Amino acid sequence: MFRNGLQIQHILLLALIVLVLFGANRLPDVARNVGKSMKILKEEAKELRGDSTEAAAEKPAPSGTTADAPAAGVTDTTPATPPGEAGQSGR
């Protein structure tokens, strides 16, 4: 069935069908949109390949510590509000 492969007649027939379907006025817009889509697809594929190698290179944080937790032995130095002053308004 595909013994001769894609020949010039096949390409011309496909071009004619595309021209009839989209019209000559819309072809530049269609080509531009296809180009933009291909560019986005290539960028996303590159990011996926880059993310997988970067994720493997990053070392996980030691277990039991988080960035938000204070270090061991550090106490809170915020002054406490004396009882009776919290929530009172001037009488």
Wavefront OBJ file of the C-alpha trace (Angstrom):
o trace
v 0.000 0.000 0.000
v 2.769 2.497 0.965
v 5.371 0.920 -1.243
v 6.172 4.112 -3.136
v 6.022 6.342 -0.083
v 4.961 9.964 -0.094
v 5.176 11.423 -3.582
v 4.839 14.987 -4.896
v 1.265 14.297 -6.010
v 0.325 13.386 -2.443
v 1.848 16.577 -1.062
v 0.081 18.725 -3.669
v -3.233 17.041 -2.932
v -2.800 17.650 0.815
v -1.896 21.303 0.160
v -4.987 21.732 -2.016
v -7.217 20.193 0.671
v -5.737 22.472 3.351
v -6.213 25.505 1.076
v -9.860 24.613 0.474
v -10.561 23.906 4.159
v -8.946 27.024 5.628
v -8.982 29.494 2.750
v -6.075 31.571 1.520
v -6.774 34.428 3.953
v -6.534 32.284 7.094
v -3.448 30.257 6.142
v -0.895 32.750 7.561
v -2.771 32.813 10.885
v -2.951 29.036 10.998
v 0.768 28.718 10.222
v 1.625 31.318 12.887
v -0.454 29.503 15.514
v 1.130 26.167 14.624
v 4.582 27.747 14.946
v 3.758 29.211 18.360
v 2.389 25.881 19.528
v 5.532 24.066 18.396
v 7.727 26.625 20.208
v 5.763 26.179 23.444
v 5.923 22.399 23.097
v 9.712 22.484 22.647
v 10.153 24.782 25.670
v 7.998 22.552 27.860
v 9.895 19.442 26.755
v 13.202 21.183 27.528
v 11.921 22.221 30.978
v 10.791 18.679 31.729
v 14.193 17.304 30.819
v 15.902 20.036 32.859
v 13.617 19.589 35.874
v 14.293 15.876 36.106
v 18.048 16.384 36.199
v 17.830 19.322 38.638
v 15.526 17.401 40.975
v 18.015 14.547 41.139
v 20.863 16.979 41.850
v 19.094 18.650 44.790
v 19.720 17.078 48.163
v 16.759 16.658 50.512
v 16.779 18.446 53.874
v 17.830 16.329 56.868
v 14.853 14.635 58.471
v 13.375 16.248 61.545
v 14.212 19.822 60.553
v 12.235 22.319 58.568
v 12.997 25.794 57.400
v 10.205 27.294 59.555
v 11.082 25.515 62.808
v 13.490 27.277 65.179
v 16.844 25.701 65.846
v 17.225 23.608 68.978
v 17.972 25.624 72.102
v 16.601 28.920 70.723
v 13.851 30.458 72.831
v 11.258 33.019 71.872
v 12.313 36.479 73.075
v 8.994 38.205 72.316
v 7.799 40.099 75.391
v 4.628 38.666 76.866
v 1.621 40.903 77.311
v 0.854 41.360 81.017
v -2.437 39.805 82.094
v -5.276 42.239 82.159
v -3.911 44.483 79.393
v -4.775 42.257 76.472
v -7.994 43.291 74.799
v -8.765 46.204 77.171
v -9.719 49.547 75.795
v -9.486 52.862 77.601
v -12.436 53.190 79.989
l 1 2 3 4 5 6 7 8 9 10 11 12 13 14 15 16 17 18 19 20 21 22 23 24 25 26 27 28 29 30 31 32 33 34 35 36 37 38 39 40 41 42 43 44 45 46 47 48 49 50 51 52 53 54 55 56 57 58 59 60 61 62 63 64 65 66 67 68 69 70 71 72 73 74 75 76 77 78 79 80 81 82 83 84 85 86 87 88 89 90 91
